[in-house]
Amino acid sequence: MSGAVSSLWRHPIKSHGREALAAVTLEAGKTMPGDRVWAVAHDASRADASAWAPCTNFSIGSKAPGLMAIDARLDAAGGTVTLTHPDLPPLTFDPDREGARLIAWTRPIMPPERAASARVVRVPGRGMTDTDYPSVSIGNRATHRAIEARIGHALSEKRWRLNIWLDGLDPWEEFDWLGREIGIGEVRLRVRERIRRCQATTANPETGARDADTLAALSGWGHQDMGVYAEVLRGGRLVLGDALEVD
């Protein structure tokens, strides 16, 4: 089947909000601009600003579901991020200089039994994605609808924290692309691996409360994977409605 871009998302601070985009320009070998630029290291983390680090070093939605209800808006020119949450006042701050304000802002929604958020880190030129290589993540709306049908009610696509959503495909078709190249608009990508899911997806992105057993639903297909990671081979502009081509 033919597919096309139905939505685009970036997440300026890892696990701390998402922002819908109408268009984005990708670069070869890099993550989506403005995506996971910063991450919040917890007090047991060894992560610093010297290199990429795995997600276990950070405050994330799988451990703190309340984080899943954050929306974000990045002002790249001004160097600020604005965050909103249904249970918190809006926050506009500079993550490079005012990380303590973010940590204080999220404290009411952080589980007390978990490692506490300690500092905001940034690795220049490298988004803190869950892969040890710069990646963008891709989802299939038909797969999302299949999961909704198994669970028995509607789910927000924001649960999955993906960058690029495609519609007009068959369910699970994206898993057939592993090791292959795809084109979306001007952009060329190589699909590298499936995305294994965690408890973060069980939380409602409107409330931050766990309300859907997405992992049990996925297990009905014999795995807990949803979406794929890809690396950008050729950059270019990506806009809503751009068509998919699979080699």
C-alpha positions, -999 to +999 in steps of 0.1 A: +000+000+000+010+036-004+017+057+027+021+094+035+032+115+064+002+122+088+020+139+116+055+150+128+066+153+164+097+164+183+105+161+220+129+189+230+136+174+265+137+137+267+105+124+283+095+159+292+070+170+265+062+168+228+056+193+201+037+188+168+053+202+137+040+210+102+074+206+086+110+198+095+143+197+077+164+165+084+201+162+080+221+131+071+235+112+101+216+133+126+185+131+148+154+153+141+163+189+148+151+199+183+144+163+193+158+151+227+183+180+227+183+178+265+177+150+290+172+151+328+197+129+346+187+115+379+207+114+411+220+078+404+230+086+368+266+087+354+255+107+324+272+139+316+276+162+286+305+142+271+287+114+252+254+097+245+240+076+274+212+050+276+178+059+289+184+042+323+204+073+333+174+097+330+141+106+344+117+091+320+080+082+315+084+045+323+094+053+358+074+086+363+042+084+343+032+119+352+058+131+328+038+117+299+012+146+302+037+173+294+034+193+262+064+214+249+072+243+227+108+250+217+119+285+208+151+276+191+160+313+183+155+324+219+169+292+235+139+286+257+114+258+261+078+263+273+062+233+291+026+228+301+010+200+322-027+197+334-016+197+371+012+224+369+015+260+360+032+268+326+070+270+327+092+289+302+130+285+309+164+281+293+174+244+298+211+252+294+211+277+323+180+270+343+178+233+347+170+236+384+138+253+375+127+223+355+136+199+382+116+220+408+087+222+384+084+184+379+089+175+415+052+173+424+046+147+397+077+126+404+073+093+423+090+096+457+103+061+455+123+067+423+157+083+418+152+120+420+159+143+390+193+160+395+205+179+365+198+187+328+224+174+304+230+181+267+255+165+242+261+191+215+251+179+181+235+147+193+199+142+203+196+119+233+175+092+215+172+057+229+196+044+202+234+046+205+234+060+169+215+092+158+180+080+148+145+092+139+115+071+149+087+061+125+052+049+133+024+034+113-012+046+120-026+013+108-006-005+135-017+020+161-054+013+151-048-024+154-035-019+190-066+003+197-089-025+185-072-051+207-074-028+238-110-018+230-108+019+231-091+049+214-055+057+222-035+089+215-006+085+192+014+107+216+018+076+239+044+062+215+067+094+214+075+089+177+089+115+153+072+106+120+038+090+116+026+074+083-009+066+072-022+045+043-003+013+051-011-022+062-008-029+100+028-040+109+040-033+074+069-012+088+085-043+102+091-055+067+114-025+061+142-036+084+175-033+066+159-015+037+159+020+024+128+042+023+121+076+009+097+101+024+095+134+004+130+146-001+144+124+027+162+091+024+164+067+054+176+033+063+154+014+087+176-003+113+155-019+141+121-023+157+113-002+188+108-023+220+082-006+242+082+001+279+057+011+307+057+047+295+032+038+268+007+026+295+002+062+306-024+086+292-006+116+276-035+139+286-035+130+323-002+111+331-022+083+347-016+046+337-048+035+320-041+011+291-020-021+292-003-015+259+024-041+266-001-069+272-018-059+239+014-060+220+023-094+236-008-108+218+013-105+186+043-123+203+064-092+210+063-058+226+075-037+196+058-007+180+074+015+154+109+015+139+142+034+142+158+047+111+189+067+102+189+096+078+210+089+047+200+119+027+185+150+044+158+173+031+126+189+039+097+168+053+061+181+054+027+167+062+014+147+032+048+137+018+046+103+002+065+071+012+085+050-012+100+017-002+128+001-022 
